[in-house]
């Protein structure tokens, strides 16, 4: 191999390493994982305990004062039960319930801001130490207008938002925590793979046992601190996203 070919190959390797380092710095080394998955379908994540995930944090909410539990002797019914024999609704850690996601969001906003200012400043000396008695040549060197300044600014900003979103689906969630007042912390995740595209639905929040229906379902509008995420990953999502180099330039360029 000649020195010229060897030098060209070294330059290509160095350029590839630099591009790879730039990709790792900007996209968290996602390019390496994407290269390893060329021609393969997106991998399904394993079913894990949500409480063991790195970003999991137990929910801490304001709690009322504990109340003494009252019992009804010689009663066939117990408080909060909707079944004669057993309440089938979720009530403890590990139980499942179905969340009915019904989100219909529509928003229209229009804003306009205008600003226009104009200012001028002038300062002059009309007579200085009997300058009128001096000759014309001497009057030329004496101060006349000390300061003359003019300024104007104009600003016109307009913005509008038109958004309409609809999401209707069902997802099973698991109870991950029971708060001291009896409220349940639930979290559910659903993954659907169609060809080379993965669709993910995540639902999490806090529900009251009283809001759970007799068929063990609850509407998403009754979930406090609701976190609903619907998105995807795969070839179609990658094509719809700008390249990481373009994203870097969008962040760094001031214009």
NORZI-V464754 format. One record per helix or strand. SS is the DSSP state (h for helix, s for strand). FROM is the first residue (numbers start at 1). TO is the last residue. If there is no record, write none. Layout:
SS_FROM_TO, SS_FROM_TO
This chain:
h_3_27, h_30_36, h_50_52, s_96_124, h_131_133, h_136_141, s_145_178, s_184_194, s_197_207, h_209_211, s_217_219, h_220_222, s_224_234, h_235_240, h_244_252
